[in-house]
Amino acid sequence: MLRMKILIVGSGYVGLVAGACFAEMGHTVICLDIDQKKIEQLNAGKIPIYEPGLEELIARNIKAKRLFFTTNYQQGVKSTSICILAVGTPADEDGSADVGYVIQACQQIAAHMEGYKVIVNKSTVPVGTAALVEKTIQEQLNKRNVFCPFDVVSNPEFLKEGDAIADFMKPNRIIVGINHPRVEKVMRELYLPFNQNHDRMIVMDVPSAEMTKYASNAMLATRISFMNELSLICEKVGADITSVRKGMGSDERIGYAFLYAGAGYGGSCFPKDIKALRATAKGLGQPSRLLEAVDAVNHSQKQLLAKKIAAYFESKGGVSGKTLAIWGLAFKPGTDDIREAPSLVLIEELLRQGVHLRLFDPVAMERAKKLLGEREAIVWCKDEYETAFSAHAIVLVTEWKQFRFVDFSKITPHMKGHAFFDGRNQYRPSEMNVLGFDYLSIGQKDHLAETIEAYL
Ligand SMILES: NC(=O)c1ccc[n+]([C@@H]2O[C@H](COP(=O)([O-])OP(=O)(O)OC[C@H]3O[C@@H](n4cnc5c(N)ncnc54)[C@H](O)[C@@H]3O)[C@@H](O)[C@H]2O)c1
């Protein structure tokens, strides 16, 4: 294997994981970011995000002198032959992906290019961005009056936060979009250590690679919205969405994955990528009715828990003035990422309705505090037990494993009410009833405590 020298531009969830994994496989990696504080933290051995296993991986590779951090483009570009872009591509006001950071990064790279470079784009970007990257770099080189050959590759990333290292180390597929056969060799060398077991690389043209990322996320989001819509119908007809999921998932053409009804999808990818794909289609005059529906269903699903809570408390003097415990703030378990998290929609709505909130998440507290700020109606708690103290109801929003094995006997005596809203269908209704809870979930019948006898 050839040891390559790689520059990763953007040291967030994707950049740090990719950098650490490439270093672990023997390459020399410089992770660059414009956020000076982040780089100082990393150089001091502190990891700015929560991702299981990442801290150890980074520490090991820093020690082995295979992983470095910098804010200095000149140093980064000069000492590497491959530049991997992993900067953010947030949604613009009209929903389209803002590729401003990608373009800025390319200008900086081109300002220091001297020899042949491969520019690999790992950020999620609309079709046509590789061409824009090429144009940007060429213009910058022209300005400098420098001749410098380069290739632009599309190499979208598919890692999942919370499982990012395993996903990167053993990817289902490595999508590589190229516009010249010479660069395939470089990409094969870069990913050689990840392809030992079998060839995971799928080589295609650049627009198809860029599109594959959006297509994959759109498919997954569609499955979630499909199940969420179905769950509402299940509630009305008296069917149970968890049974329905098992029944339909057993069909191998369908499979079980991504068929969970819940509080809606969030995170830094699905919401923005669906919107970006819709914006691309709209810009081309191409209707995207299905994607529109996926987005709309998700939007209303994120409001469902608040509606269920308000309806439940209507006959109990209203929800205003009640105290609710929220379990889980991250957009999913295994991460501290709260971008577009369903918890945020719920929290804002409950606060608007005059509810007192007690909040807890195993790892996302710091980020949530920063975003929500200190508010009189919010109490930040140290664990799920403290959160439930004096609450009229518990609302499970993120299905962290630790919430599955709670000793409810330590909780119920200290609550003011006995409602449990399960936004992720994590518990067995009959068991929650036996514990004395009114149990309300997604796509299942409401199980009120009076119905205990039915299960005995
Ligand atoms: N987070 C995920 O799970 C995930 C998975 C697959 C793909 N993606 C995609 O990967 C890209 C990065 O996502 P992320 O979650 O890692 O973002 P992030 O916000 O965590 O990190 C982006 C980093 O880029 C830095 N940055 C911005 N402009 C820069 C510049 N000009 N030069 C150097 N650094 C710069 C920021 O300071 C930040 O640290 C996005 O396009 C995203 O859609 C994300």
The ligand as an ORCA input file, in Angstrom:
! r2SCAN-3c Opt
* xyz 0 1
  N     -22.866     14.660      9.680
  C     -23.172     13.592      8.962
  O     -23.662     12.590      9.477
  C     -22.907     13.573      7.477
  C     -22.932     12.332      6.802
  C     -22.679     12.320      5.450
  C     -22.440     13.504      4.766
  N     -22.453     14.674      5.425
  C     -22.168     15.900      4.690
  O     -20.795     16.244      4.923
  C     -20.631     17.653      4.974
  C     -20.035     18.059      6.322
  O     -20.957     17.733      7.340
  P     -20.570     17.779      8.893
  O     -21.727     17.256      9.631
  O     -19.230     17.174      9.093
  O     -20.468     19.364      9.100
  P     -19.897     20.140     10.370
  O     -20.672     21.393     10.441
  O     -19.838     19.247     11.546
  O     -18.390     20.466      9.948
  C     -18.037     21.315      8.909
  C     -16.720     21.989      9.287
  O     -16.249     22.723      8.165
  C     -15.585     23.882      8.642
  N     -15.438     24.855      7.562
  C     -16.383     25.648      6.984
  N     -15.827     26.375      5.994
  C     -14.527     26.029      5.938
  C     -13.444     26.429      5.111
  N     -13.599     27.332      4.128
  N     -12.239     25.886      5.322
  C     -12.062     24.973      6.303
  N     -13.048     24.553      7.116
  C     -14.271     25.068      6.934
  C     -16.479     24.346      9.801
  O     -15.786     25.214     10.674
  C     -16.837     22.998     10.434
  O     -15.921     22.645     11.455
  C     -22.018     18.238      4.700
  O     -22.155     18.493      3.330
  C     -22.950     17.129      5.109
  O     -24.182     17.178      4.444
  C     -22.662     14.748      6.777
*
